[in-house]
Amino acid sequence: MNKPYSFNQEQMNGIVEEIYSNIFKECEKLKNETNCPNEQVVALLSVIASNFVPIIENKNI
């Protein structure tokens, strides 16, 4: 089982904040340039997030 992970305060105020800001800005840019609804942005983010979900193998015990 994986240990829980938390970013430390320095990371939260640095790289995490920077990445969050960049993702948010790019999503706003996508909406402005395509006039897509928020639901479409959420769907895109969901597809991206699915690339980071660990694969759980179905093991028959």
N, C-alpha and C positions, 0 to 999 in steps of 0.2 A: 504494500500500500504506500502511496506517495505521501510525503510529509507536506503539511500546509505551507504555503509560501506567502510571505508578505514583503513588499518593498519597504526599504528603510526610509526614514524621513528625507535623507539626502537624495535618494532616487526619486521619491515622490515629488520633491521640489525641483528636480532636474529632468532627467530623461523621460520619466513617466508623464510629467506635465507637458514637456515638449512634444512627445508622441501624440498625446491626447489632442493637443492644440492643432497639430498638423492633420490628424485624421478628421477632426471637426471642420477645419478650413476646407479640406478637399471634398468633404461631403457637401458643404455649402456651395462650393464651386460646381460640383456635379448637378445639384439642384438648379442653380442659376443658369447653367449652360444648356441643360436638357429640359428644364421645367418639369422634372419628375416629382412625384409626391414623396413624402417622407417614408411611406411604406416601401417604396422601391429602394430607397437608401438602406432601410432596415434589412430588406431582403439581400442586398449586396453585402452588407456587413455580416449577415448570417452566413453567407457562403464563404466569406473570408475567414470568419471565426471557425468554421467547420474544418479548415485546414490545420487548426491548432488543437483540435480535440484528439485525445489519445484514442487509438484503436483498441477496442476491447474485444478480444477473441471469444467467441462462443465455444466454451469447452463443455463437452458432455461428460459429466462425472458419474 
